[in-house]
Amino acid sequence: MTLDEFIRDGLVRVTQSNLSSRAHIKEPNFDVLYVRLTRHYIGDTAYRPVLDIADVNVREDRRGRGIFTDFLDRVRDTHPTLHLYVENVMNPRFQKHLERYGFAVVKPRLDPPCYFLPAKGSP
């Protein structure tokens, strides 16, 4: 299943029935990409729909070449109403990259931390 197929099918579930969707996605340059469409509470605010990136691993020969940034850019351009959540980021270099991209640490007490980026135009 591609990311676009997953989002198309999952948006119906999460917006109409509050049910989450989850899948391993096939995307070029990734060994692993496990995502969910769900809702998240950040503070007292419920955000939905949220693309929850739960497990990501860029192919070893493609690391450091902007593959994940290109992926984020495409998601933001193609699906601007999606909030983005990246959970349990273990790599300090990746943590800094997410912060430069605009993500905020939302669960700093967790080790490893989780990151959130609201949808375009969202407060």
N, C-alpha and C positions, 0 to 999 in steps of 0.2 A: 504494500500500500504506500502511495506517495503522501507527502505532507499535505498537499492540496486536497486529495481525496479524503484523508483523515479529518481535516478541518471542516470540509463541506459536510460530511456525515456527522461529525461530532458536535458541530454548532447547533444542529437541530436538537440533539439530546440534551445538551447543557442549558440551552435557552428555553426550551419548552417544558422540560421535565426535571431539571436540576440533576440529571444523571451525568456522571463523568464518563468520558471515553478514554481509552488508553490503547497504545499500540507501539510496536517496533516499526519504525518508518524506514523505507529504503530511500536514501538520498545519496547522490554521487559524493565521493570523497569522505564518507563516514563509514566506519566499521560498525558503530552502534549509535542509534538515535532512538531513544525510548521517550515518548511524550504522552502527556495527558491533556485533555480539555476539561476544565473543571472550574471551580470558584475557589478563591482564597480570601481569607480575612486578614487584612493588614491593619493592625490597630482595631478600631471599631467599624471599619468599612469593609463591606463585602464587594469583591471585584469578580466580575464574570462577563464574558468568558475569559479564562486565563489559559494560555498555552504554557503548561508546566513541563519544562525540559528536565527530565528526571535522570537520564543517563545519556551521556554524549561522549563519543570517542572518534576523533578525526583520524583517518588513516595515517599511519606513521610517516609515510612518504609525503604527506600533504600538510603536516603540522607546521605552524609558523608562517603560513601563506595566506592568512585571512579567510580561510574556509568558513569558520564559525561566524565571523563578522559579515561575510557575504550572505550567509544563511539568515542572520538576524535582519539585515537590510531587506532581504527579499520578503521575509515574514512581515516586517513593518510596512513595506510598500504594498504588498498584496492583500494583507489582512489588517488594516490600520485600527480596527476595533478590538483587536486582541491585546490583552495585557500579557506581559511575559514574566515568567517566574523560573529561575534556575536554582535547583535545589542542591544542597550539599556539595559546594564547590571546594574541592580539596587542594587544587593547584594554586599557590599564591600568585603566580604570574597571570593565571586566568582570572583570579579575583580582581586584580588590578585592572585588567582589560575590561571586565564587566563594569567596573566603576567609571572608567574613562568613557565607556559607551553611554553611560547615563543610568545604569542600574544602581539601586540603593540596597544596602544590606538591611534585611528585614528581620533576621533572627540572629543578631550578633552573638548571643550567648551559645548558640549551637556551634559545635565544632565538628564538621566544617559549616560555615555560614551559608545562608540562602539569600538570593538576590531577586529584586522585583523592579520591573519597568512598566509604568502605566501605559495604556494605549495612547496613541497620538491624540492630542486635544483633550485628554483626560486631566482633571485637576490633580 
